[in-house]
Amino acid sequence: MGALDHISDLFDCSGGTSKHKHRKQLQIMMIMQTVEVKVKMDCEGCERKVRRAVEGMKGVDKVDIERKASKVTVVGYVEPNKVVARIAHRTGKRAEIWPYVPYDVVDHPYAQGTYDKKAPSGYVRNTYDNNQYSGSHLARASSTEVRYTTAFSDENPAACSVM
C-alpha cells in the first residue's frame, strides 16, 4: 500500500469499505499452504477430472497428482476443507485429507490402528490429531524399565551374563 493510497483512505468520505480493500484484507489474512488430499484415481481421465476441478479454484498456484498413490497436492491460498469439498462435488469421488505419514515418523508403525494395508508403500495411518499427540494405546517405557532391559541386553558389553 503506497503513500497515496494511505492518504486517499484517510480522506475517504464514502463511509464504507470498498470491495477492493476488503479483498486485499482477505488475501493478507490467508496464508500460503500445502493441502494433501486422498482421491482414488484409476485412469488418466480421472486424473484430468480432478486436476480441472482443483485448478479452477481461486488461490490455487500449483497442483501435483500422484495417481498410483491416490494423492493430490494443492499449493496456494486455499482452505483444506474447501479443496476436499470441491473435489468431491465436481468429480463425484470420495475425497479426504491425506491420512498417512511416513512410517519412520511414527513411534510404533506396526501397531493396531496405525498400520494400514491400503496405505502407499512407506506410509502408515496418521495417529496424530492436528499434529498433536492424541494418546496412543501404547505406553512409553519408563527410565526404570529401560535400565532393566538394557542390563540384560546383548548389545551392552557390561550386561549380566546370567542369561
Disulfide bonds with the S-S distance in Angstrom:
none
